[in-house]
Amino acid sequence: MFIDRIDAGRRLAARLRHLRGRDLVVVGLPRGGVPVAGEVARALDAPLDVIVVRKLGVPFQPELGMGAIGQDGVRIINDDIVRMAQVSPNELAAVEARERAELERRGRRYRGGRARVPLEGRTVIVVDDGIATGSTARAACEVARAQGAAHVVLAVPVAPPGWTTVLEGEADELICLETPAKFAAIGQWYADFSQTSDEQVAACLRQAGGHGPAPGVHSSPNTDLPRDEEVEVQAGPVRLAGRLTVPEDPRGFVMFAHGSGSSRHSPRNRYVATALNQIGLGTLLFDLLTAKEEVDRANVFDIELLARRLADTTAWLRGLPEADGLGVGYFGAGTGAAAALCAAAEPDADVTAVVSRGGRPDLAGPRLAHVTAPTLLIVGGRDEIVLELNQQAQALLRCENRLAVVPDATHLFEEPGALETIAGLGREWFIDHLAPLPQPSPGT
């Protein structure tokens, strides 16, 4: 659902844009919530701070929270779990004393001697990387109120269904991007949920306060994005949902085409799109089918329909001021790769480059011979059937083309390093054919 905490923070920030312009403070819950909060604070041009809370774990099962504590004496106890786990008052007091000492230590460590950002009379956005039991989020909201917050917003990327009932009344606004039905743990909804260190938290705060960079916090370098938003495109009789990202002074645009409605939410496509944004390429991730249409699997393999939708969306993109006069390339996956090649084969397509990731270019059939855009086919070495189909399709191409096989990768490229390889291959192909780097002038 999310590439990493940075991706989650950017998407959460877009949901919170209605708060921009208020007297805001964004506070993250260490550790994992702070990188998410950092992206929100950046997008809303608000100061960043932390509210340190500590879960009180059952002595013999520390992952099971029986409560939480926070700054300013905030204390929340789940009496039902204490009773069920038969935790004695002395055991509870010992856990609380240990966690209180850790809470104070982390507060000093994260801020590095800097004072807290004042919350009194301000709108405070409390951010975490997700909600599990809700005890730490509840404690953080109580800390914010104890410090005088006038309006408290609790915002997270992911939470279990019914989470608002559990936390009702704890904040003035409860905001969550996704509430998946089969929620078991926060980490299952992140492609990268690696642990955030104390140093990374402190670095986030230093960066937000103008005290130097935050090395190692981002799994991929951040890019200033003047435009990063959900859009709707009229394609024939339907409106298609998409995600448009435009970096500063874009050098070209890449459109991501997929045969199902998951394209703009695909962590793999979003990862590649971020890599392209970092080299100055704009991206449009969109769904060639509506949610209702993709229920009928026949639509997923209706290449002519998908190609028409892609052509209509390309025309919409070319009409944007930011895309005026710039080259447009296609990145296709699954049957979207066939649609991309069919659309590129049209005489007036003017498509500059095509990349297929684990796609079905063979479904473009005889149209392959009419493609003039340089085409890169990427396939996993262990995806044997699709590899054979790509080899057959390559034999029909008359344009500049290449078949790149990612060793030991399967169809979804879930193996370590496989996704990075795809991003690198795609980036190089688009740099070479869509947005060539400027050549040095003679004598330089």
N, C-alpha and C positions, 0 to 999 in steps of 0.2 A: 504494500500500500504506500509506503514511503521509502525513498532511497536511504535516507539517514536523517539525523536530527536537523541538519541544515535544510534539507528539502522540506521537512515537516514544518520548520519555522517559517520558511518563505511562504508556504501555502497557508499557514495559519495567519500570517500577517495580512495576506490578501483578504481574509475573512474579517479582519478587525479594522479595515480601513475606515469604517464609519466613526471610529473613535479619534482619528487624526485631527489635530487642532485643539483638542482638550488639553488641560493641564495634567499630563500623563506621567506615570512612572511604571515601567515594566519590571517585574521581579520574577526571577527564575528560582525553581526549587533545585538545589544541588543534589546530585551532580548533573544528571541527565537533562534536567529541564533548562539548564542555563544556556547551552548552545541554541536551543529552540527559542528561548526568550531573547537571546542576542539578535537573532534575525528579525524578530518582531519589533524590538526597540529600534533597530536600524531603519526598518521600513516606515515606522511611525514617527521617526525623529524624536524619540523619547529617551530619557536617561534609563540606565539599566542598573539594577541592584539584585541582591539575593535575599530571600527569607529562608533562614536555615531552620529546618525542622528535622526531627529524628523519629524514626519509627521505633516503637517499643515492641520488640519481638518476644514471643513466648520463649522462656529459657531453654527448653529442650527442642524447640523448633523455631529458630530466629526468623525464618522467612514469614511466619504467620504473625501478623501484627495484632497486638492486643491494645494498641493505642498509639499516640504520638505526642511529642512535646515540641514547643517552639519557643522563640524568644519572648521576652516580657512575661514569662511565667505561664504561657499557654500550655494547657494540659488536657488531653482528650483520652479517655479510657473507654474501651469497649467491654462493658461489664459481661456481656454474653460470652465473649471469648475467654475472658479471665475465669469465669465460672466453669465453662466447658473444659478448659485446660487445667483447671484446679491449681491456678497460680496463687500462692499465698501472699499476704500483704508484704512480708519481708522480701520475698522474691521479686515482687513488683517494684518495691522501693530500690532494691539493688540494681535492677535493670534501668530504672529511671535515673539513678545517680550516675551510672556509667554513661548513659546517653546524654545526660545534661553536660557532663564534662566534655564529651566529644562535640556537642553542639557549640559550646563556647570556643573550643579549639578551632573548629572549622570556620566560624565567623571571623576570627582574627586572621586565619590563614588566607581566606578568600579575598578579604578587603585590603590586606597588606598595610594596615594602619590608616586607611582612608575612612572617613566618617560615613555613616549610613546616609542614603538619599532620603530627605524628609518626605513622609507620606501624608502628613496632616493636611486635610482639606483638598486632596488631589484624587483623581481617578487612578486606581491601581489595578494593573492587569497582572494577575497571578498566573504564571505559565509553568507547566510541567510537560514531560514528553509523553504522558498518558496517565490515565486513571486506572488503578486496580481496585483496591478496597476503598480508597477515598479518604483515609484517615490523615495522611500527610497533607493533602489538599485542604481538608477542613481546618487543620491546625494553621496552615499558612494564611488562609482567609481570616482566621481569628487574630493572628498576629498583625495583619494589615489593618484590621479594625482597631486593635488595641493601640496602634501607632497613629490613629486619627484619620485613616482613609475615608473620604467622603463617599466614594462609589467604588465597589470592588467587582472586578470581572475575573472569573476563573475560566481560562482558555487552554484547551489541550487538543492535540491532533487526534487522539483515539481514546475511546472509553467503552466499557461494556454497555449493552442495552439497559435502560433503566437507571443510568448513572445520575440523571437529574433528580430522580426521586430520592436517592440516597443523600444528595448534597443540596437539596432544596432548602433555601433560606440561608445558606452559608455565604452566598455571593449575590450581588444584585443582578448579574448576568452570568449565565452558564453557556459556554460556547465550545463545541466539539465538531471536528471535521467529519469523523467517521465513527459509527457505532456498530461494528460487525457482529452478526448474530452468533458466530462461533468464537467469541472472544474467550481466550484462556489466559493470555499473558500479553503485556504491552509489547515485548520484544518480537513476538511472532508477526507483527505488522510492519516491521522495519527490515529492509534488506541488509542494512548494516546497523547493528545495535551494540557496537563495541562500547566498553565501559569508558566513561568520561573520568579523567583524573582530576585531582585537586588542582594541579598546575593548569590544566585546561580551563577550569572554572575561573581561577584567578586571572588567567590571561584574557579571558572573555571580558572580565570587568575592567582590566587595564585598558584594553582596546576601546571599550565603550566610553571610558573616561578620558580618552586621548592620551593614555600613558604608554603607548607602544603597541606593537602588533601582538596577535594571539597565535603563535605558532602551534601547529598540530591540532587546532580545534576543528577546522573544517576538513571533512574527508575529501572535498574538492574545493579549490580556491573559489572564493566568492567573486561575483562579477556585478558591477553596478548595472542595474537593469531599469532604465527609465520606464519600460513598459513590460509588465508581466501579469497577464490577466486572462480570465476565462472569457471566451467569445462565442458567438453563435453565427453560423454561416448559412445563408440560404443556398441550397443546392437542389435545383428542381423543385419538387413539391414539399421538401422537408427542410428542417433546420438542423444543422449538425453542430454538436458541441465540440469546442477545442480549447487549447491553451496556447496563447500567443506570447512569445518572449522576444523582445527587441533590445539588444545591447546598444550601447552608445555608438553612433556612427556605424551601423551594420554594413558588412561587406557583401552580404548576400543572404538568402533565406533557404532553409531546408524544411520541407514538409514531410511529416511522418504519417505513413499510410498503413493501416492495419485492417484486416478483414473482419474484425469483431469490434464491439463497442468498448474495448478495454484500452485502446491506444493511449489516450492522454493520461491514463492512470498507471500505465505499465512502468514499474521501476526500471526495467532494462532500457526502454525508450527514453525515459526521463534522464537516466544516467548519461546516455549518449548525447541527448539534447544539451545537457549542462556542459559537456565537453566541447560542443560546438559553440555554445554561447561564449565560452572563455576565449575563443579565437575570433570573436567578433561576428559570428553568424547568428542571424535571427532564426527562430524555430517556431513552427506551428504543429503541435501535436493534436490530432483530431480524430473523431470516430467516423468512419465511412458509412456506418449504419446507426440508426437509432436503436435504443434499447429494445423497443418492440420488434423491430425488423430482425435483429440478430437472433431472436428466439427461433426463427425459421432458418435452419442451417443451409437451406438452398440459397439464401441471400448471400451467405458468406462466400459461396463459390460462384456467384453471379459476377464474373469479372467485368463484363460490359457495364453493368450497373455501377460497380465500384469505380471503374475508370471514369465514367461520366461525372460521378460525384467528386472525384479528385480534380478533374478538369474545371468544374464549376468553382471549387474552392480555390484553385490556383488563380482563376480570374479575379476572385474576391481579394486574394492576397496582393496581386499585382496592382490593385486599385488603391492600396494603402499608400499614403505619402512616404512612409519610411521605406517602402519597397520599390519606389519609382526608379526605374532604370537599372535595378540590380538583378543579378542572376538568381534563378530558382532551381533547387535540386530536390530530388525525392529520396526518402529513406523508407523502404518498404519491408514489412515483415509478414510472414504467412502469405495468404492470398493477396494481401496488400501489395506485395512485391510484383505480382502479375498485373495488378491494376496500375501500378506505377509505370511499368514498362509499356502497357497498352496506351496509357495516357501520353507517355513520352514518344510513342510511335506516330502520333498524329502530326500531320504536316506542319501545322501552325503551333505546335506545343511549345517550342523554344525552351525546352528543359536542358539545363546545362550539365547535370550529372545525376546518376542514379546509383544508390547502394541498396542491396538486398541482404537482410539478416535472417538466415534460416528460412528463406522464403520459398515460394513455389513459382519461380519464373516460367517453368514449363507450361503453366496454365495460360500464358500469353500466346502460346502456339505460334501460328505463322506471323503474328504481329512482331515477333522478335527481330525478324530480318529488316524491319523498317525503323528500328530504334537507332538514332544517331548519337544520342548522349552517351558519353563514356560510362560504362557500367561495371560496378564491382559486386561480385557475388560472394557472400561470406557464409560458410557452412561449417558446422562442427564435424570434426574428424570421425566421431562415433555416431553421427546421425547418417547412417549408411544409405538409407532409402532416399532421403532428401538430397544427399550428396550426389547420388546417381542422377536424380532428376535435374539438378543444377548443371551437371556435366552435359546432359542432353540439351538443356536450354542454351548453354554457352556455345555449343556447336552451331546453333542457328543464328547467333548474333553476328552482325557484320560491322558493328561499331567497335571502337577501342573497348576492350574488356579484360577482366581478370577474375579468376576464381581463387579466393583465399580460403584455405582450410585451417581452422583453429584446432591444433592437435588435442586429442583426448576430450574434446568438448561434445556434449550431447545437444539435443535440439534447443533447449532453453538456455544453454550457456551458463549453467549454474555453478560450474566448476571454478575453483579459485583462479583468479587472473583472467578468466575467459572474457568477462564483460569489459575489462580494461583493454584487452586486445581488440575487441570489436570497436570500442570508442576510438582507439588509436588508428585503426585501419580506416574507419569512416572519416575521421578528422583529416588524415593525410590525403584521402581521395578528394574530399571537397576542397581542401586547400589547393590541390594541384589543378582541379578542373572547374571549380565554381568560383573561388575567390583566391586567385594566385597571389602570393606575397609580392610586394613591389620589388623590382630588381634595382640593385644599386646603379647609380649613374656612372658613366665612364670616369675613371680616375679616382673613384672613392674606394 
